[in-house]
Amino acid sequence: MFPKLDPLLHSELRLAVMSILAGVDEADFTYLKAQTGATSGNLSVQIDKLTGAGYITVEKGFKGKMPRTTCRITPLGQKAFSEYVEALKTYFTSGV
């Protein structure tokens, strides 16, 4: 039997954001947008969904006079991401 995949992480853009954040201490919105190729609006919506689930935190501030939105993965998000990756691996190693 295949394990259930977290539907929140099964979205291409949300998975990309989580993959980036899992490998860094933090990433700002501009960096995430450049790395994913997402539009500002779509990225913002997906970040809100991940924040609402408790998978990431968002801090808004300024760098000089420019607004800056910084995202970090939470321990819950790291756990969910790791479990998702492990569950996904079983789909490739099941021998089917």
ROSE-4610 file (N, C-alpha, C; in Angstrom, 1 decimal, always signed):
// ROSE-4610
residu = [M/M/M/F/F/F/P/P/P/K/K/K/L/L/L/D/D/D/P/P/P/L/L/L/L/L/L/H/H/H/S/S/S/E/E/E/L/L/L/R/R/R/L/L/L/A/A/A/V/V/V/M/M/M/S/S/S/I/I/I/L/L/L/A/A/A/G/G/G/V/V/V/D/D/D/E/E/E/A/A/A/D/D/D/F/F/F/T/T/T/Y/Y/Y/L/L/L/K/K/K/A/A/A/Q/Q/Q/T/T/T/G/G/G/A/A/A/T/T/T/S/S/S/G/G/G/N/N/N/L/L/L/S/S/S/V/V/V/Q/Q/Q/I/I/I/D/D/D/K/K/K/L/L/L/T/T/T/G/G/G/A/A/A/G/G/G/Y/Y/Y/I/I/I/T/T/T/V/V/V/E/E/E/K/K/K/G/G/G/F/F/F/K/K/K/G/G/G/K/K/K/M/M/M/P/P/P/R/R/R/T/T/T/T/T/T/C/C/C/R/R/R/I/I/I/T/T/T/P/P/P/L/L/L/G/G/G/Q/Q/Q/K/K/K/A/A/A/F/F/F/S/S/S/E/E/E/Y/Y/Y/V/V/V/E/E/E/A/A/A/L/L/L/K/K/K/T/T/T/Y/Y/Y/F/F/F/T/T/T/S/S/S/G/G/G/V/V/V]
num = [1/1/1/2/2/2/3/3/3/4/4/4/5/5/5/6/6/6/7/7/7/8/8/8/9/9/9/10/10/10/11/11/11/12/12/12/13/13/13/14/14/14/15/15/15/16/16/16/17/17/17/18/18/18/19/19/19/20/20/20/21/21/21/22/22/22/23/23/23/24/24/24/25/25/25/26/26/26/27/27/27/28/28/28/29/29/29/30/30/30/31/31/31/32/32/32/33/33/33/34/34/34/35/35/35/36/36/36/37/37/37/38/38/38/39/39/39/40/40/40/41/41/41/42/42/42/43/43/43/44/44/44/45/45/45/46/46/46/47/47/47/48/48/48/49/49/49/50/50/50/51/51/51/52/52/52/53/53/53/54/54/54/55/55/55/56/56/56/57/57/57/58/58/58/59/59/59/60/60/60/61/61/61/62/62/62/63/63/63/64/64/64/65/65/65/66/66/66/67/67/67/68/68/68/69/69/69/70/70/70/71/71/71/72/72/72/73/73/73/74/74/74/75/75/75/76/76/76/77/77/77/78/78/78/79/79/79/80/80/80/81/81/81/82/82/82/83/83/83/84/84/84/85/85/85/86/86/86/87/87/87/88/88/88/89/89/89/90/90/90/91/91/91/92/92/92/93/93/93/94/94/94/95/95/95/96/96/96]
x = [+0.8/+0.0/+0.9/+0.5/+1.3/+0.9/+1.8/+1.5/+0.8/-0.1/-0.8/+0.2/+0.2/+1.0/+0.3/+1.0/+0.4/-0.1/-1.4/-1.9/-1.4/-1.1/-0.6/+0.8/+1.6/+2.9/+2.9/+1.8/+1.8/+1.6/+1.4/+1.4/+2.8/+3.0/+4.3/+5.0/+4.3/+4.9/+5.1/+4.2/+4.4/+5.6/+5.6/+6.8/+8.1/+8.1/+9.3/+9.8/+8.8/+9.1/+9.7/+9.0/+9.5/+10.8/+11.1/+12.4/+13.5/+13.2/+14.2/+14.4/+13.3/+13.5/+14.1/+13.9/+14.5/+16.0/+16.6/+18.0/+18.7/+18.0/+18.5/+18.0/+18.6/+18.1/+16.8/+16.9/+15.7/+15.9/+14.8/+14.8/+13.8/+14.2/+13.2/+12.3/+11.2/+10.2/+10.8/+11.7/+12.3/+13.1/+13.8/+14.6/+13.7/+12.7/+11.7/+11.1/+10.7/+10.1/+11.0/+12.2/+13.2/+13.5/+13.6/+13.9/+12.8/+11.6/+10.4/+9.8/+10.1/+9.5/+8.0/+7.6/+6.1/+5.8/+4.6/+4.2/+4.1/+4.1/+4.0/+2.7/+1.6/+0.3/+0.2/+0.6/+0.6/+1.5/+2.7/+3.6/+3.1/+2.5/+1.9/+0.8/+0.0/-1.1/-0.6/+0.4/+1.0/+1.7/+2.4/+3.1/+2.1/+0.9/-0.1/-0.7/-0.8/-1.3/-0.3/+1.0/+2.0/+2.1/+1.9/+2.0/+0.8/-0.4/-1.6/-1.5/-0.8/-0.6/+0.5/+1.2/+2.3/+3.6/+3.7/+4.9/+6.0/+5.6/+6.6/+6.2/+7.2/+6.9/+7.3/+6.6/+6.9/+7.1/+8.2/+8.5/+8.6/+7.9/+7.9/+8.7/+9.5/+10.4/+10.9/+12.0/+12.6/+14.1/+14.6/+16.1/+16.4/+16.9/+17.0/+15.6/+15.2/+13.8/+13.0/+13.5/+12.7/+12.1/+10.8/+10.1/+10.7/+10.8/+11.4/+10.5/+10.2/+9.4/+10.3/+10.6/+11.5/+10.7/+11.0/+10.3/+11.3/+10.8/+11.6/+10.8/+11.4/+10.6/+10.6/+9.5/+9.3/+9.7/+9.8/+10.1/+8.9/+7.7/+6.6/+6.7/+7.1/+7.2/+8.4/+9.5/+10.6/+10.2/+9.4/+8.9/+8.0/+7.0/+6.1/+6.8/+7.8/+8.6/+9.3/+10.0/+10.8/+9.9/+8.7/+7.8/+7.2/+7.0/+6.5/+7.6/+8.8/+9.9/+10.1/+10.0/+10.1/+8.9/+7.7/+6.6/+6.7/+7.2/+7.3/+8.3/+9.4/+10.4/+9.8/+8.8/+8.2/+7.5/+7.1/+6.4/+7.4/+8.7/+9.7/+10.4/+10.4/+11.1/+10.2/+8.9/+8.0/+8.1/+8.8/+9.0/+7.8/+6.9/+5.7/+6.0]
y = [-1.2/+0.0/+1.2/+2.2/+3.4/+4.4/+5.1/+6.1/+7.3/+7.9/+9.1/+10.3/+11.0/+12.2/+13.4/+14.3/+15.5/+16.4/+16.6/+17.3/+18.8/+19.3/+20.7/+20.8/+19.7/+19.7/+19.2/+18.6/+18.0/+19.0/+20.2/+21.3/+21.6/+21.8/+22.0/+23.3/+24.4/+25.6/+25.5/+25.0/+24.8/+23.9/+22.8/+21.9/+22.5/+23.4/+24.1/+25.0/+25.8/+26.7/+25.9/+24.8/+24.0/+23.4/+23.0/+22.4/+23.5/+24.7/+25.8/+26.1/+26.2/+26.6/+25.5/+24.3/+23.1/+23.2/+23.9/+23.9/+25.2/+26.1/+27.4/+27.9/+28.8/+29.4/+30.2/+31.0/+31.8/+32.2/+32.6/+33.1/+34.2/+35.3/+36.4/+36.1/+36.9/+36.7/+36.8/+37.8/+38.0/+36.8/+36.2/+35.0/+33.9/+33.6/+32.5/+32.7/+34.0/+34.3/+34.0/+34.4/+34.1/+32.6/+31.9/+30.5/+29.6/+30.0/+29.2/+29.7/+30.9/+31.5/+31.8/+31.9/+32.1/+33.6/+33.9/+35.3/+35.7/+37.0/+37.5/+37.1/+37.2/+36.9/+35.4/+34.5/+33.1/+32.7/+33.2/+32.9/+33.4/+34.6/+35.1/+34.2/+33.7/+32.8/+31.5/+31.0/+29.7/+29.8/+31.0/+31.2/+31.4/+32.0/+32.1/+30.8/+29.8/+28.5/+27.8/+27.9/+27.2/+27.8/+29.1/+29.8/+29.4/+29.3/+28.9/+27.5/+26.6/+25.2/+25.1/+26.2/+26.2/+25.7/+25.5/+24.9/+26.0/+27.2/+28.3/+29.5/+30.3/+31.6/+32.7/+33.8/+35.0/+36.2/+36.9/+38.1/+39.2/+40.3/+41.5/+42.6/+43.2/+44.3/+45.1/+45.8/+46.6/+46.3/+46.4/+46.4/+47.8/+48.6/+50.0/+50.6/+51.1/+51.7/+50.7/+49.6/+48.6/+47.6/+47.3/+46.3/+44.9/+44.1/+42.7/+41.7/+40.6/+39.6/+38.3/+37.8/+36.7/+35.5/+34.4/+33.1/+32.1/+31.4/+30.3/+29.1/+27.9/+26.7/+26.5/+26.0/+25.7/+24.3/+23.9/+22.5/+21.6/+22.0/+21.3/+21.2/+22.2/+22.2/+21.3/+21.3/+20.4/+18.9/+18.7/+17.3/+16.9/+17.7/+17.4/+17.2/+18.0/+17.9/+16.6/+16.3/+15.0/+13.8/+13.9/+12.8/+12.6/+13.8/+13.8/+13.1/+13.6/+13.0/+11.5/+11.1/+9.6/+8.9/+9.4/+8.8/+8.7/+9.8/+9.8/+8.7/+8.5/+7.6/+6.2/+5.8/+4.5/+4.3/+5.4/+5.2/+4.8/+5.1/+4.8/+3.5/+3.1/+1.8/+0.7/+0.8/-0.3/-1.5/-1.4/-2.5/-2.8/-1.9/-2.1/-1.8]
z = [+0.0/+0.0/+0.0/-0.8/-0.9/+0.2/+0.8/+1.8/+1.2/+1.9/+1.5/+1.4/+0.3/+0.1/+0.7/+1.4/+1.9/+0.8/+0.6/-0.5/-0.5/+0.6/+0.7/+0.0/+0.2/-0.4/-1.8/-2.3/-3.6/-4.7/-4.4/-5.4/-5.8/-7.1/-7.7/-7.0/-7.0/-6.4/-4.9/-4.2/-2.7/-2.4/-3.2/-3.0/-3.4/-4.4/-4.8/-3.6/-3.1/-2.0/-0.8/-0.4/+0.7/+0.4/-0.8/-1.2/-1.0/-1.4/-1.3/+0.2/+1.0/+2.4/+3.2/+2.8/+3.6/+3.5/+2.5/+2.4/+2.8/+3.3/+3.7/+5.0/+5.7/+6.9/+6.7/+5.6/+5.2/+3.7/+3.2/+1.8/+1.7/+0.9/+0.8/-0.5/-0.5/-1.5/-2.9/-3.1/-4.4/-4.9/-4.0/-4.3/-4.6/-3.8/-4.1/-5.4/-5.7/-7.0/-8.2/-8.1/-9.1/-9.3/-8.2/-8.3/-8.8/-8.5/-8.9/-10.2/-10.6/-11.9/-11.7/-10.5/-10.2/-10.3/-10.5/-10.5/-9.0/-8.8/-7.4/-6.7/-7.4/-6.9/-6.5/-7.4/-7.2/-6.0/-6.0/-4.9/-3.6/-3.6/-2.3/-1.8/-2.7/-2.3/-1.7/-2.4/-1.9/-0.6/-0.4/+0.9/+2.0/+1.7/+2.7/+3.1/+2.1/+2.4/+3.3/+3.0/+3.8/+5.2/+5.3/+6.6/+7.4/+6.8/+7.5/+8.0/+7.4/+7.8/+8.9/+9.1/+10.1/+9.6/+8.3/+7.7/+7.5/+7.3/+7.2/+8.1/+8.4/+9.0/+8.0/+8.1/+7.2/+8.1/+7.8/+8.5/+7.5/+7.8/+6.9/+7.5/+6.7/+7.3/+6.1/+6.4/+5.3/+5.3/+4.1/+3.9/+3.3/+4.1/+3.7/+3.6/+2.5/+2.3/+1.5/+1.2/+0.4/+1.3/+1.0/+1.8/+1.5/+2.5/+2.4/+3.2/+2.5/+3.1/+3.1/+4.3/+4.5/+5.0/+4.4/+4.8/+5.4/+6.4/+7.0/+7.2/+7.1/+7.3/+8.9/+9.3/+10.8/+11.0/+12.3/+12.6/+12.1/+12.2/+11.7/+10.2/+9.5/+8.0/+7.6/+8.4/+8.1/+8.2/+9.3/+9.5/+8.4/+8.0/+6.9/+5.6/+5.3/+4.1/+4.1/+5.2/+5.3/+5.1/+5.7/+5.6/+4.2/+3.5/+2.1/+1.2/+1.4/+0.6/+0.8/+2.0/+2.3/+1.7/+1.9/+1.3/-0.2/-0.9/-2.3/-2.8/-2.0/-2.4/-2.5/-1.7/-1.8/-3.1/-3.7/-5.0/-6.1/-5.9/-6.9/-6.6/-5.3/-4.9/-4.6/-5.0/-4.7/-5.6/-6.7/-7.6/-8.4/-8.5/-9.3/-10.8]
